[in-house]
Amino acid sequence: MTAEQIEQEISSLEGQLSGDMFKDMEIRDKIHNLKMQLSGTKPMNQTIECVGCGS
């Protein structure tokens, strides 16, 4: 996935947010993971090593 595709996916997911914290939890988790991919840190469900902490 390219950075542009990730940003488009984030925008799409942000458009689905309802404002209800409990309903939006899964969408916000996906957004968070995509933003971590953009910044080069390791999403929890990935096997790559974390750039930020070096673990």
Phi and psi in degrees as a GROMACS rama.xvg file:
@    title "Ramachandran Plot"
@    xaxis  label "Phi"
@    yaxis  label "Psi"
@TYPE xy
-82.7303  165.794  THR-2
-59.9307  -38.3147  ALA-3
-65.1491  -41.0819  GLU-4
-65.1673  -40.1161  GLN-5
-63.4141  -44.1407  ILE-6
-63.643  -36.8041  GLU-7
-66.2938  -40.6054  GLN-8
-64.4448  -41.0402  GLU-9
-61.3347  -45.126  ILE-10
-60.9668  -42.3799  SER-11
-62.5936  -44.6251  SER-12
-66.3918  -40.092  LEU-13
-62.0728  -31.1095  GLU-14
-69.5198  -17.7698  GLY-15
-90.5546  -8.11141  GLN-16
-66.4322  137.365  LEU-17
-101.599  -16.8649  SER-18
95.7727  -10.391  GLY-19
-90.5808  113.823  ASP-20
-54.0015  -43.7728  MET-21
-71.4962  -37.8148  PHE-22
-71.2153  -30.4272  LYS-23
-89.4681  -3.45535  ASP-24
-57.594  -45.9073  MET-25
-66.5393  -41.7629  GLU-26
-65.0712  -43.9411  ILE-27
-64.1882  -33.8467  ARG-28
-65.1307  -42.954  ASP-29
-63.3897  -42.44  LYS-30
-61.4237  -44.9534  ILE-31
-59.8379  -45.928  HIS-32
-63.2003  -40.0993  ASN-33
-65.9359  -40.3679  LEU-34
-65.2986  -35.154  LYS-35
-67.1119  -36.512  MET-36
-63.1267  -41.6142  GLN-37
-62.9301  -39.0098  LEU-38
-85.9036  -7.5662  SER-39
89.9391  10.504  GLY-40
-93.902  168.487  THR-41
-91.5205  116.613  LYS-42
-66.0149  151.2  PRO-43
-57.2847  -31.1781  MET-44
-93.1218  15.1998  ASN-45
-107.661  154.595  GLN-46
-99.1925  -2.53429  THR-47
-70.5237  155.254  ILE-48
-75.9176  149.517  GLU-49
-74.6989  125.233  CYS-50
-73.9838  -37.7237  VAL-51
-67.7075  -43.6937  GLY-52
-106.471  -12.7282  CYS-53
76.3957  11.8018  GLY-54
